[in-house]
Each structure stands twice: as C-alpha cells, then as structure tokens.
C-alpha cells in the first residue's frame, strides 16, 4: 500500500532544514522578477512532523490518542512484585547475559514496575540499552503499553537519551507507533524530549520512515484485541 506523504509544504520545509544542516548556511528561495526571500532560523520540530505524518497517512491524532488509551495497563500486584532490585541492577549495568540468566532462572518473568508505574522496560529504554530491550520484547514478551504516573511511555524514555538511539526508537515505533503521539501530563509527546541540537538528525530519521508513521493494521486471521486490531479501525 502506498501512503501519502506529510503535506508537500511540510516535506519541502524538512528538506530545506536537512539541506541547510549539511551546508551550514541559511536556506534561500529565489524566483525571477520577485524579491529574494531568505528563510532564517527555519525550525520544524520533530514532534510536529510526527503529527503531520499521522494526519497525512489518514489518521486524526486526537482520535488515535483516545482509542489508544485502553491499551495502557495499570500496575498490577504481579507487576509490583516483579520490580526486583537484581533485575534493575542488571539493566542499569547493561548486562545482557545477566538479564538472560535471570529470565531463565525464573526471576525475571514480566515487566515489573514500582507504585508510580515506572517499569523495568522504561529503565532499559531510558538507558538506551537496545539489545536488552530486544530481549525483553522478544524473549520475555514484555508489553510495551505501559506508562508511569506522568503518563510517559517507553518512547518518551527512548527519546530522552543523551545521544540519539536511532535503532532503539526504530524498534519501538514499529511495534507501537501510536505511542509517538501520546502526551504526558505536561502535554509533551516523545519527540518533544529530544535534544534541540539533534532535531535535524531526527527529522531525517522520521522523514525516511514517514510512510509507517501510522497505527498498525490488524493481521489476517488474528482476532485478539491488540494494538493493531484496536487502531486499525481509525484508518480514514
């Protein structure tokens, strides 16, 4: 399926930003018999581009948010009991082999969290530990639809790293793209937390993936209530 690009105006502007970031000079637009226009300080926020892409692909952002709300899990007794210091220590130290051992021994059984909803998965994303995140998703079968008491989801944390973690964010957005437009209690979406100096790099990252900035679609012969099945109904 070929999907629409974000509006031509937005994409043209993004291309200008990317070109300027390479050339380190202001973007200029010249037309014959017209006054030369110099575009100074042209800034497109990555978070705004995400919303433009969702809209261009046929999805109203407010509707995506409203429909995605039921997907997020509230902390359970099991999740609170699974918030184990030994697991947290292994994740903080980026010790994948130790994480594997804890899983195989039955210590790491699910996505534990504290009473504030901050989970072990949040921690792995915030630290930018991509290989551990892959293991937690693929082997331990963590559910990405968790958030803390500030309504921050794993993509918020993945965007909040000191250096851009492109592979990590790419992994997460392909599993739960709706989280890209979910707001925390401050009204910020994940890409509102990137460092200002990395905005141009993230714009290129998003522009290259503009066709997948949309909710997942339901897979054939799959009737389970999942992210895909709930959000596929939003397609315009």
Backbone as CSV, one residue per row, in Angstrom:
resi,resn,N_x,N_y,N_z,CA_x,CA_y,CA_z,C_x,C_y,C_z
1,UNK,0.834,-1.193,0.000,0.000,0.000,0.000,0.869,1.243,0.000
2,UNK,0.608,2.167,-0.897,1.368,3.409,-0.942,0.610,4.453,-0.149
3,UNK,1.265,5.026,0.815,0.614,6.003,1.687,1.056,7.403,1.330
4,UNK,0.215,8.360,1.683,0.530,9.757,1.384,1.697,10.234,2.226
5,UNK,2.439,11.172,1.674,3.477,11.836,2.448,2.827,12.868,3.337
6,UNK,3.526,13.322,4.377,3.070,14.526,5.049,2.952,15.624,4.013
7,UNK,2.190,16.670,4.296,1.878,17.666,3.293,3.127,18.129,2.551
8,UNK,3.019,18.436,1.253,4.180,18.885,0.499,4.894,20.041,1.151
9,UNK,4.118,20.956,1.750,4.743,22.098,2.409,5.650,21.648,3.535
10,UNK,5.180,20.689,4.342,5.981,20.191,5.447,7.213,19.463,4.935
11,UNK,7.038,18.605,3.934,8.178,17.857,3.416,9.202,18.766,2.755
12,UNK,8.739,19.781,2.032,9.670,20.723,1.423,10.453,21.449,2.494
13,UNK,9.741,21.827,3.557,10.413,22.525,4.654,11.434,21.634,5.329
14,UNK,11.083,20.357,5.515,12.023,19.421,6.123,13.255,19.271,5.251
15,UNK,13.055,19.148,3.944,14.190,19.024,3.041,15.093,20.244,3.117
16,UNK,14.490,21.417,3.293,15.299,22.630,3.431,16.136,22.596,4.698
17,UNK,15.491,22.137,5.784,16.214,22.051,7.050,17.381,21.085,6.928
18,UNK,17.122,19.924,6.325,18.178,18.922,6.178,19.298,19.432,5.292
19,UNK,18.935,20.126,4.211,19.953,20.670,3.315,20.783,21.724,4.018
20,UNK,20.108,22.563,4.792,20.833,23.609,5.497,21.766,23.026,6.540
21,UNK,21.317,21.926,7.191,22.168,21.317,8.209,23.432,20.744,7.587
22,UNK,23.362,20.346,6.310,24.548,19.833,5.636,25.464,20.964,5.170
23,UNK,24.851,22.031,4.704,25.636,23.119,4.123,26.024,24.194,5.133
24,UNK,25.353,24.169,6.314,25.628,25.162,7.346,25.423,26.598,6.833
25,UNK,24.362,26.780,6.065,24.057,28.119,5.553,22.551,28.281,5.491
26,UNK,22.036,29.563,5.557,20.594,29.781,5.510,20.007,29.310,4.187
27,UNK,18.774,28.776,4.249,18.095,28.364,3.030,17.576,29.597,2.305
28,UNK,17.669,29.588,1.000,17.183,30.738,0.224,16.281,30.268,-0.886
29,UNK,15.304,31.061,-1.203,14.389,30.778,-2.303,14.407,31.963,-3.236
30,UNK,14.769,31.718,-4.484,14.858,32.798,-5.458,13.881,32.557,-6.587
31,UNK,13.171,33.552,-7.000,12.310,33.489,-8.165,12.550,34.719,-9.013
32,UNK,12.443,34.545,-10.335,12.650,35.657,-11.249,11.576,36.711,-11.046
33,UNK,12.019,37.955,-11.137,11.145,39.126,-11.026,10.446,39.210,-9.685
34,UNK,10.967,38.511,-8.732,10.413,38.602,-7.374,11.513,38.912,-6.399
35,UNK,11.105,39.449,-5.309,12.060,39.795,-4.267,12.646,38.525,-3.670
36,UNK,13.969,38.491,-3.507,14.613,37.322,-2.921,14.187,37.180,-1.469
37,UNK,13.847,35.963,-1.123,13.429,35.683,0.248,14.466,34.815,0.920
38,UNK,14.897,35.198,2.101,15.840,34.407,2.866,15.098,33.803,4.049
39,UNK,15.089,32.509,4.123,14.415,31.831,5.223,15.408,31.667,6.354
40,UNK,15.226,32.425,7.405,16.148,32.391,8.525,15.546,31.607,9.683
41,UNK,16.430,30.885,10.342,16.024,30.156,11.540,14.798,29.265,11.313
42,UNK,14.757,28.660,10.147,13.659,27.761,9.850,13.755,26.538,10.757
43,UNK,12.741,26.341,11.576,12.774,25.236,12.523,11.464,24.472,12.472
44,UNK,11.560,23.206,12.214,10.408,22.314,12.281,10.704,21.308,13.363
45,UNK,9.878,21.262,14.367,10.095,20.321,15.451,9.771,18.909,14.986
46,UNK,10.596,17.972,15.411,10.365,16.575,15.056,8.991,16.111,15.527
47,UNK,8.576,16.577,16.698,7.267,16.171,17.228,6.127,16.672,16.343
48,UNK,6.289,17.856,15.752,5.267,18.378,14.841,5.230,17.566,13.549
49,UNK,6.402,17.156,13.099,6.454,16.356,11.874,5.751,15.016,12.071
50,UNK,5.902,14.403,13.242,5.221,13.144,13.532,3.711,13.314,13.368
51,UNK,3.169,14.359,13.950,1.725,14.562,13.879,1.275,14.855,12.453
52,UNK,2.088,15.609,11.696,1.758,15.883,10.300,1.737,14.598,9.486
53,UNK,2.672,13.688,9.784,2.736,12.419,9.056,1.524,11.542,9.366
54,UNK,1.132,11.465,10.649,-0.059,10.689,11.009,-1.277,11.232,10.265
55,UNK,-1.407,12.537,10.249,-2.551,13.153,9.581,-2.526,12.874,8.086
56,UNK,-1.352,12.999,7.465,-1.234,12.752,6.030,-1.517,11.303,5.671
57,UNK,-1.231,10.406,6.599,-1.490,8.987,6.363,-2.927,8.587,6.683
58,UNK,-3.741,9.574,7.041,-5.167,9.315,7.194,-5.671,9.117,8.601
59,UNK,-4.888,9.525,9.600,-5.278,9.297,10.988,-5.300,10.600,11.785
60,UNK,-6.435,10.871,12.402,-6.548,12.050,13.253,-5.841,11.782,14.574
61,UNK,-4.912,12.640,14.941,-4.095,12.416,16.132,-4.947,12.305,17.391
62,UNK,-5.929,13.175,17.544,-6.773,13.130,18.739,-7.530,11.807,18.840
63,UNK,-7.953,11.279,17.706,-8.671,10.008,17.698,-7.733,8.856,18.028
64,UNK,-6.506,8.917,17.511,-5.511,7.893,17.841,-5.282,7.859,19.346
65,UNK,-5.106,9.039,19.929,-4.875,9.120,21.382,-6.046,8.546,22.166
66,UNK,-7.239,8.935,21.786,-8.426,8.487,22.517,-8.588,6.974,22.424
67,UNK,-8.363,6.425,21.252,-8.554,4.994,21.048,-7.435,4.179,21.675
68,UNK,-6.242,4.775,21.798,-5.103,4.054,22.367,-5.142,3.995,23.896
69,UNK,-5.903,4.853,24.521,-5.936,4.913,25.983,-6.183,3.552,26.639
70,UNK,-7.169,2.774,26.167,-7.436,1.486,26.836,-6.304,0.471,26.701
71,UNK,-5.363,0.723,25.809,-4.273,-0.231,25.608,-3.253,-0.206,26.745
72,UNK,-3.210,0.895,27.470,-2.199,1.035,28.518,-2.650,0.359,29.808
73,UNK,-1.739,-0.422,30.362,-2.043,-1.211,31.552,-1.762,-0.423,32.828
74,UNK,-2.645,-0.584,33.781,-2.399,-0.045,35.111,-1.538,-1.058,35.878
75,UNK,-0.692,-0.586,36.806,0.146,-1.523,37.582,-0.694,-2.543,38.330
76,UNK,-0.291,-3.792,38.255,-0.974,-4.871,38.967,-0.103,-5.336,40.126
77,UNK,-0.661,-6.161,40.976,0.115,-6.710,42.089,1.297,-7.524,41.577
78,UNK,1.061,-8.234,40.488,2.129,-9.042,39.898,3.265,-8.166,39.382
79,UNK,2.917,-7.039,38.770,3.929,-6.125,38.244,4.726,-5.488,39.380
80,UNK,4.042,-5.136,40.462,4.726,-4.544,41.610,5.673,-5.553,42.253
81,UNK,5.235,-6.819,42.302,6.065,-7.865,42.902,7.272,-8.204,42.030
82,UNK,7.172,-7.902,40.740,8.248,-8.232,39.805,9.292,-7.125,39.671
83,UNK,9.091,-6.058,40.417,10.049,-4.929,40.366,11.189,-5.244,41.324
84,UNK,12.133,-6.032,40.854,13.159,-6.639,41.693,14.499,-5.923,41.535
85,UNK,15.149,-5.556,42.635,16.434,-4.843,42.563,17.483,-5.548,41.706
86,UNK,17.518,-6.867,41.762,18.517,-7.611,40.989,18.325,-7.406,39.490
87,UNK,17.074,-7.361,39.065,16.766,-7.129,37.655,17.118,-5.699,37.272
88,UNK,16.754,-4.760,38.116,17.050,-3.357,37.845,18.548,-3.116,37.739
89,UNK,19.306,-3.756,38.612,20.760,-3.586,38.598,21.360,-4.114,37.298
90,UNK,20.870,-5.261,36.838,21.377,-5.838,35.593,21.081,-4.924,34.403
91,UNK,19.904,-4.329,34.407,19.532,-3.440,33.307,20.341,-2.149,33.364
92,UNK,20.493,-1.588,34.552,21.288,-0.353,34.680,22.710,-0.556,34.178
93,UNK,23.258,-1.730,34.431,24.639,-2.021,34.038,24.740,-2.550,32.609
94,UNK,23.606,-2.617,31.939,23.567,-3.097,30.551,24.178,-4.491,30.443
95,UNK,23.859,-5.323,31.408,24.404,-6.676,31.476,23.401,-7.658,30.878
96,UNK,23.469,-7.832,29.568,22.509,-8.680,28.867,22.597,-10.135,29.314
97,UNK,23.801,-10.630,29.502,23.947,-12.029,29.903,23.306,-12.287,31.263
98,UNK,23.436,-11.326,32.146,22.813,-11.463,33.469,21.296,-11.411,33.353
99,UNK,20.799,-10.547,32.478,19.359,-10.468,32.239,18.840,-11.807,31.729
100,UNK,19.578,-12.418,30.819,19.181,-13.719,30.288,19.132,-14.776,31.389
101,UNK,20.132,-14.768,32.257,20.181,-15.741,33.349,19.009,-15.540,34.307
102,UNK,18.690,-14.297,34.604,17.568,-14.008,35.496,16.255,-14.472,34.888
103,UNK,16.161,-14.357,33.582,14.948,-14.815,32.907,14.854,-16.336,32.924
104,UNK,15.949,-16.998,32.572,15.944,-18.460,32.506,15.769,-19.109,33.880
105,UNK,16.187,-18.384,34.909,16.047,-18.928,36.269,14.684,-18.629,36.879
106,UNK,13.861,-17.866,36.170,12.522,-17.568,36.654,12.416,-16.337,37.529
107,UNK,13.520,-15.608,37.679,13.484,-14.374,38.471,12.829,-13.257,37.666
108,UNK,13.210,-13.140,36.398,12.631,-12.144,35.509,11.511,-12.809,34.714
109,UNK,10.300,-12.506,35.095,9.151,-13.163,34.461,8.235,-12.197,33.723
110,UNK,8.353,-10.920,33.999,7.480,-9.944,33.355,7.945,-8.535,33.633
111,UNK,7.222,-7.577,33.103,7.600,-6.177,33.234,7.176,-5.633,34.591
112,UNK,8.085,-5.673,35.547,7.786,-5.150,36.875,7.791,-3.633,36.889
113,UNK,7.093,-3.061,37.839,7.082,-1.599,37.982,6.901,-1.236,39.450
114,UNK,7.232,0.012,39.778,7.011,0.485,41.138,5.618,1.105,41.247
115,UNK,5.302,1.655,42.415,3.948,2.168,42.631,3.642,3.393,41.779
116,UNK,4.684,3.980,41.178,4.493,5.142,40.307,4.360,4.740,38.838
117,UNK,4.366,3.445,38.584,4.210,2.965,37.220,5.494,2.939,36.410
118,UNK,6.597,3.344,37.017,7.877,3.321,36.302,8.370,1.888,36.250
119,UNK,8.544,1.360,35.044,8.816,-0.062,34.873,10.268,-0.348,34.511
120,UNK,10.602,-1.630,34.575,11.935,-2.057,34.150,12.128,-1.767,32.663
121,UNK,11.051,-1.824,31.904,11.153,-1.532,30.469,11.431,-0.051,30.240
122,UNK,10.800,0.819,31.018,11.114,2.252,30.963,12.613,2.457,31.192
123,UNK,13.139,1.784,32.190,14.553,1.945,32.546,15.458,1.535,31.387
124,UNK,15.189,0.384,30.785,16.018,-0.086,29.675,15.986,0.898,28.508
125,UNK,14.816,1.478,28.236,14.692,2.451,27.147,15.400,3.751,27.487
126,UNK,15.260,4.203,28.729,15.900,5.457,29.130,17.412,5.366,29.072
127,UNK,17.948,4.182,29.376,19.393,3.992,29.322,19.885,3.725,27.899
128,UNK,18.968,3.530,26.970,19.366,3.277,25.590,19.968,1.909,25.375
129,UNK,19.559,0.929,26.172,20.119,-0.418,26.087,19.315,-1.249,25.069
130,UNK,19.609,-1.033,23.816,18.807,-1.606,22.736,18.764,-3.125,22.757
131,UNK,19.895,-3.786,22.976,19.915,-5.248,22.950,19.088,-5.838,24.088
132,UNK,19.122,-5.188,25.241,18.284,-5.654,26.356,16.813,-5.441,26.028
133,UNK,16.496,-4.308,25.422,15.115,-4.041,25.022,14.624,-5.120,24.060
134,UNK,15.460,-5.479,23.100,15.086,-6.541,22.155,14.798,-7.851,22.892
135,UNK,15.639,-8.172,23.826,15.464,-9.421,24.573,14.180,-9.389,25.398
136,UNK,13.915,-8.270,26.051,12.707,-8.152,26.870,11.448,-8.275,26.024
137,UNK,11.492,-7.747,24.821,10.335,-7.820,23.931,10.179,-9.198,23.302
138,UNK,11.273,-9.730,22.802,11.203,-10.959,22.013,11.188,-12.241,22.849
139,UNK,11.911,-12.238,23.959,12.031,-13.457,24.754,11.175,-13.442,26.021
140,UNK,11.197,-12.312,26.731,10.393,-12.223,27.962,8.956,-11.818,27.642
141,UNK,8.759,-11.323,26.424,7.424,-10.950,25.941,6.823,-9.785,26.729
142,UNK,7.634,-8.760,26.945,7.131,-7.564,27.619,6.074,-6.875,26.763
143,UNK,5.099,-6.294,27.428,4.090,-5.461,26.776,4.590,-4.021,26.807
144,UNK,4.659,-3.384,25.640,5.146,-2.004,25.557,4.163,-0.983,26.096
145,UNK,2.907,-1.347,26.207,1.885,-0.372,26.571,1.823,-0.166,28.080
146,UNK,2.870,0.448,28.588,2.954,0.821,29.998,3.344,2.294,30.074
147,UNK,2.993,2.915,31.169,3.394,4.310,31.369,3.432,4.610,32.858
148,UNK,4.185,5.629,33.218,4.321,5.973,34.625,3.252,6.975,35.039
149,UNK,3.366,7.488,36.256,2.322,8.395,36.737,2.374,9.767,36.081
150,UNK,3.414,10.011,35.279,3.482,11.229,34.461,2.977,10.956,33.041
151,UNK,2.434,9.763,32.841,1.925,9.320,31.539,3.023,9.200,30.483
152,UNK,4.253,8.984,30.916,5.345,8.798,29.964,5.453,7.322,29.593
153,UNK,5.442,7.059,28.307,5.546,5.698,27.816,6.993,5.389,27.425
154,UNK,7.312,4.164,27.031,8.697,3.815,26.699,9.332,4.685,25.622
155,UNK,8.546,5.154,24.656,9.124,6.018,23.620,9.526,7.375,24.175
156,UNK,8.830,7.859,25.179,9.275,9.087,25.849,10.703,8.895,26.376
157,UNK,10.917,7.761,27.025,12.233,7.495,27.603,13.288,7.263,26.528
158,UNK,12.923,6.579,25.460,13.877,6.300,24.385,14.327,7.585,23.689
159,UNK,13.461,8.575,23.653,13.814,9.861,23.032,14.587,10.769,23.986
160,UNK,14.629,10.405,25.249,15.219,11.251,26.280,16.684,10.906,26.534
161,UNK,17.264,10.060,25.731,18.646,9.641,25.933,19.619,10.766,25.595
162,UNK,20.818,10.685,26.159,21.826,11.730,25.930,22.224,11.818,24.469
163,UNK,22.367,10.677,23.814,22.687,10.613,22.390,21.531,9.926,21.663
164,UNK,21.266,10.304,20.421,20.169,9.666,19.684,20.344,8.151,19.587
165,UNK,19.311,7.435,19.946,19.322,5.975,19.855,18.382,5.576,18.717
166,UNK,18.875,5.725,17.496,18.032,5.519,16.322,17.508,4.087,16.212
167,UNK,18.361,3.114,16.462,17.941,1.720,16.348,16.858,1.395,17.371
168,UNK,17.007,1.902,18.568,16.029,1.655,19.628,14.683,2.268,19.284
169,UNK,14.684,3.520,18.885,13.426,4.203,18.560,12.767,3.553,17.351
170,UNK,13.558,3.150,16.372,13.017,2.464,15.199,12.314,1.175,15.613
171,UNK,12.930,0.428,16.512,12.339,-0.810,17.015,10.999,-0.552,17.689
172,UNK,10.968,0.433,18.576,9.761,0.706,19.356,8.619,1.246,18.505
173,UNK,8.945,2.157,17.589,7.863,2.773,16.816,7.229,1.774,15.846
174,UNK,7.985,0.739,15.455,7.412,-0.271,14.570,6.476,-1.213,15.326
175,UNK,6.642,-1.294,16.636,5.784,-2.149,17.459,4.572,-1.382,17.982
176,UNK,4.793,-0.162,18.415,3.710,0.640,19.000,3.781,2.080,18.501
177,UNK,3.514,2.303,17.218,3.630,3.655,16.654,2.698,4.679,17.287
178,UNK,1.576,4.217,17.849,0.646,5.147,18.479,1.288,5.896,19.645
179,UNK,2.322,5.287,20.258,2.961,5.947,21.397,3.678,7.233,20.986
180,UNK,3.966,7.394,19.701,4.631,8.602,19.223,3.795,9.864,19.449
181,UNK,2.477,9.714,19.486,1.616,10.893,19.609,0.958,10.998,20.982
182,UNK,1.266,10.070,21.889,0.673,10.127,23.223,1.372,11.194,24.065
183,UNK,0.586,11.959,24.802,1.121,13.058,25.604,1.290,12.651,27.062
184,UNK,2.301,13.230,27.715,2.436,13.045,29.155,1.650,14.144,29.865
185,UNK,1.768,14.243,31.164,0.970,15.215,31.911,1.352,16.661,31.587
186,UNK,2.519,16.857,30.988,2.940,18.191,30.576,2.460,18.540,29.179
187,UNK,1.819,17.574,28.531,1.367,17.782,27.165,2.449,17.522,26.135
188,UNK,3.523,16.816,26.547,4.647,16.549,25.654,4.562,15.141,25.090
189,UNK,4.821,15.019,23.800,4.943,13.716,23.150,6.417,13.302,23.185
190,UNK,6.721,12.043,22.862,8.114,11.587,22.962,9.145,12.493,22.288
191,UNK,8.888,12.934,21.070,9.893,13.724,20.362,10.019,15.155,20.869
192,UNK,9.177,15.548,21.812,9.386,16.836,22.479,10.563,16.762,23.442
193,UNK,11.047,15.545,23.724,12.128,15.378,24.693,13.503,15.175,24.053
194,UNK,13.578,15.191,22.737,14.898,15.079,22.125,15.689,16.358,22.376
195,UNK,16.998,16.259,22.327,17.849,17.440,22.491,17.752,18.322,21.256
196,UNK,17.699,19.625,21.472,17.495,20.573,20.374,18.533,20.407,19.277
197,UNK,19.765,20.127,19.664,20.831,20.034,18.667,20.721,18.772,17.801
198,UNK,19.856,17.832,18.196,19.685,16.605,17.399,18.423,16.647,16.543
199,UNK,17.709,17.752,16.552,16.431,17.836,15.847,16.571,17.512,14.359
200,UNK,17.603,18.047,13.717,17.802,17.800,12.299,18.014,16.333,11.983
201,UNK,18.787,15.645,12.827,19.031,14.214,12.628,17.737,13.416,12.784
202,UNK,16.945,13.812,13.781,15.688,13.099,13.994,14.685,13.390,12.878
203,UNK,14.719,14.601,12.337,13.840,14.907,11.209,14.142,14.000,10.025
204,UNK,15.414,13.800,9.742,15.782,12.895,8.648,15.301,11.472,8.965
205,UNK,15.506,11.031,10.178,15.067,9.703,10.619,13.570,9.536,10.381
206,UNK,12.782,10.524,10.783,11.333,10.438,10.644,10.901,10.565,9.188
207,UNK,11.533,11.445,8.460,11.189,11.648,7.052,11.399,10.362,6.265
208,UNK,12.466,9.636,6.569,12.740,8.372,5.887,11.720,7.298,6.249
209,UNK,11.015,7.479,7.351,10.032,6.491,7.815,8.614,7.054,7.784
210,UNK,8.393,8.096,7.018,7.108,8.798,7.054,5.928,7.903,6.709
211,UNK,6.145,6.889,5.870,5.035,6.011,5.471,4.559,5.108,6.597
212,UNK,5.386,4.867,7.603,4.978,3.973,8.700,4.581,4.740,9.952
213,UNK,4.501,6.052,9.851,4.059,6.845,10.998,2.535,6.841,11.010
214,UNK,2.002,5.746,11.481,0.568,5.472,11.473,0.320,4.263,12.350
215,UNK,-0.892,4.076,12.853,-1.168,2.888,13.660,-0.971,1.618,12.855
216,UNK,-0.652,0.543,13.556,-0.519,-0.746,12.907,-1.879,-1.229,12.421
217,UNK,-1.867,-2.100,11.422,-3.110,-2.684,10.952,-3.240,-4.106,11.475
218,UNK,-4.461,-4.538,11.593,-4.744,-5.880,12.093,-4.233,-6.917,11.112
219,UNK,-3.552,-7.929,11.631,-3.076,-9.027,10.792,-4.228,-9.965,10.456
220,UNK,-4.123,-10.598,9.311,-5.156,-11.544,8.889,-5.251,-12.705,9.878
221,UNK,-6.480,-13.181,10.093,-6.736,-14.335,10.976,-6.244,-14.094,12.404
222,UNK,-6.398,-12.867,12.859,-5.926,-12.550,14.206,-6.994,-11.705,14.888
223,UNK,-7.808,-12.324,15.712,-8.961,-11.653,16.297,-8.705,-11.100,17.691
224,UNK,-7.517,-11.299,18.195,-7.211,-10.847,19.543,-7.244,-9.318,19.629
225,UNK,-7.690,-8.784,20.768,-7.719,-7.343,20.978,-6.296,-6.849,21.237
226,UNK,-5.670,-6.300,20.218,-4.290,-5.853,20.307,-4.182,-4.420,19.839
227,UNK,-2.984,-3.881,19.935,-2.731,-2.544,19.410,-3.183,-2.462,17.963
228,UNK,-2.816,-3.470,17.179,-3.145,-3.450,15.761,-4.653,-3.466,15.528
229,UNK,-5.356,-4.373,16.220,-6.783,-4.530,15.971,-7.589,-3.331,16.449
230,UNK,-7.147,-2.701,17.519,-7.881,-1.528,18.029,-7.667,-0.325,17.129
231,UNK,-6.424,-0.102,16.718,-6.107,1.129,15.994,-6.371,1.044,14.506
232,UNK,-6.483,-0.161,13.970,-6.751,-0.282,12.541,-8.090,0.339,12.180
233,UNK,-9.003,0.384,13.129,-10.331,0.947,12.866,-10.296,2.436,12.651
234,UNK,-9.147,3.064,12.932,-9.042,4.516,12.782,-8.749,4.937,11.359
235,UNK,-8.402,3.980,10.482,-7.997,4.322,9.114,-9.114,5.063,8.417
236,UNK,-8.806,6.206,7.855,-9.823,7.024,7.182,-10.004,6.586,5.735
